[in-house]
């Protein structure tokens, strides 16, 4: 746990992700009331973004914020502390009840590192975070089990096919980036290797939580992940159980 993040930072990340998740669940119920999925998705994106921006302005007024749904403020590049948020990760799945593979991401970046974070899985009534005393415990992996790779249900990246062949692995398709990353944290998958490119808000909070839980996090070549960059596009990502990381990196090379 980075000493640069205060206890309040971890607690606030979890509380904000939970609050946005509760808001989104309420909005999602509108689909059952006859509103279109498209309208509900737009309302969810906008509502969760506005809530997080308002709460961060109240609780951390001196910090910068980068949100998927907001305009980029170049001043974040000189800020000591930048919150990177994805108000609704997995908008497609959010608009398809009863799917549960969508999330809310809230992360704090200091010195290019995601030092605190939370991922809410509202439809599963879960918030996984870096809050001391509440960090998720990685479950043991069944002996001899084939490695399981969390992949997009619609766009599996080339890295997944490569790892299936190299490791005799199995694919576990699901929706949002946060859901896939948390599947590794929760023991529902062993590897999340993404080579198709993402934005920083897709992975900052999941990476903070996964690292706190003891998982390996890096680029696909094993180099460090760096956040709050001038271009928030991040080409690739690896979240992996530590006992598999050598084999995974060797295969990816």
N, C-alpha and C positions, 0 to 999 in steps of 0.2 A: 504494500500500500504506500503510495507516494506521500511523503511528509508535506508536500506542497498543497495537498487537498485537505481541507479541514473536516472534522466530523460533520459539521453542518452541510458541507458540500455533498457528501454521500447521502445524508438524510434527505436533503432537498431534492436531489436527483430522483430518488425513489418516490417521494411524495408527489412531485410534479408529474412523473410518468403515470402514477396511479390515478391522479386527478384527471389527467387527459383521457386515460382509459375509461374512466367512469362516464365522462362526457360522451365519448364515442359510442359506448354501449347504448346510452340513451338515444343518440342520433340514429343508430343502426336499427332500433326498434321501429323507426318510421317506415322501413320496408314492409313490415308486417301490416302496417296501417294503410298500405296502398301507394306510398310515394315511390317514385322510380329509383332504381339502384343508382343511376347516374347522378340524380339530384342528391341522394343520400351521401354518395362518395364525395361530391364537391362540398357539401355541407360539413362532412367530417373533416376533410383536409383543412378547410378554413377555420372551423370552430376550434379544433385542437391547436392549430397554429396560434390563433389569437389568444387562447388561454395561456399557452406556454410563454408567449412573449409578454403578456401582462404580468404573470406571476414572476418571471425572471426579472422584469423591471422593478417589481416590488421587493424581491428578496436579494437580488444581486445587481443593483443599479449601476455599479461601476464596471461590470463585466460586459464584454462583447458577446454577440449572439449570431450564429449562422444557422438558419433554418431552411429546410427544403422549400418551404412555402413562402419565404420572404426574400426581399431583394438583398443581394450581397452588399455588405458595408465594408469597404476596403480598410477602414480603421481597425478592423479585427486583427489585421496582420501585425500591428504594433501593440496590440493589447497583451497584457500579461496573462489574462485568463479569458478564454472563449468557450461559451457553451455551444455545443453542436447538437441540434435536435432534428429528429424526423417525427413530426406530429402524428403521422399515420403511415407506417411502413407496411405495405401490402394492401394498397387501396382496392385492388381487384378482389382479394379475398374478403376484405371488409364488406364489400357489396354483394357477397354471396353467402348469406346465412344458410346453414349454421357453421360455416367454416371458422376454424379457430386460429389459423396460421397467419395472423397479422399482429402488429405490435406498435408500441410507442417507444421512441428512443430519446433519452436525455443524457448527454455526456458533458463533462467539463474537461477541456484540454488546456494543459499548461506545458510550455516548452515542447510543443509538437506531440505530446503524449496524452492519451485519454486516461486521466488519473482518477476519475470518478465517473460513475454512470449507472443507469438503470434501464432495464428493458421490461416494459409491461406487456403481458399477454392477456389483455382484458377478457377475451372470450374464454380463457382458462382460469380466470380469477387469480392470476399470478403476477408478481413483480419480482424480478431477479435483479439484484443490485450489488454494489460494492460497499454497502453499509456495514461497518464493523459489527460483528456478531450475527449478521444475517447473510453473509456471503454464502452462495450455494455450495454444497458439498458434492463434488464429482463422484458419482456412484462407481463401483468397480465394474470392470468389463468382464463378461462371461468368458472363462478360459476356452480357447480354441474357436471362438466365434469369428465369423468372417467380418472384416471391417465394414461398417455402414457409412455411406457417404450421403450427406444431406445435399440435395440438388433441387433446382427449380423444377416445378411441375410442368412448366411450359417451355423453358429455354435451358436445358442442361448444358453447361459449358464444356468445351473440349477437355479441360483438365479432369473432369469426372470420368469420361470414357477412358482416358489414359490410366487413371488410378484403378479403375475396375479391372483392367487387363493386368496391370502390374501387381496388384495386391489381392486379386481374386475377391474383390469387394462387391458389396450389394448397394444399390441405389435406393435412397429413401426420398421420394419426391414430396415437396411441400412448397408453400407460398413464400412469404416475405423473407428478406435477409435476416431480420431479427429472429424469426421463428426457426430458421435453419441453424443460426448460431446457437440459440438457446437449446435446440435439440441436442447439440453436442454437450452443452453444460449439464443438461438433465439426464444424459445417458441414453437418449433415444437415437442418437447417431454418434459416430466416432470422429468423423472428419467433415469439415466444410471447406472446400477448396473452390474458390471462384476466380475464373480467369476472364470473364466477360466485361470487367470494368464496373465500377460503382462510384457513387459519390461518398464523400466523407460522412455525411449523415446516415448513410446506410449501414456503416460499420463501427463508428466511434463508440457508441454506447455498448453494443454487443461485445466489442473487443475489450473494453474496460471490464465488463462483467466476467468474460471468459478468462482473462488474465488473472483476475482476482481469485477465480475458482481453481487456478492451477493449470489451466490449459495453455498450450503453445499458441502464440499469435504472431503472425509475421506476414510479409509478402510471400509469394509463391517461391521465390528464390532464397527464402530464409532471412532476408534483410528486414530491418525494423519498419513498422508502419509509422508514418509521420502525418500528423493532422494539422489543421489550420494553415494549409498551404495556399499560395496565391490562386492556383487552380484546384478547386476541391474535388477534381476527378481522381479516383484511386484505381489504378489499372487492375489490381488483383489482391487476393486475400487468402490467408490460410488460418483456420482455427482447428486445432487437432489435439487429441489426447497425447500426453507427453510420451507414452510408451510406443506410439506409432510414428512419431515425427521423423525419426531418422529414415525409416522406410519410405515415408511419404515424400520427403524432400529429395531423396535419391531418385525416386521414380519421376518426380517433376523435373529434375535436372536432365 
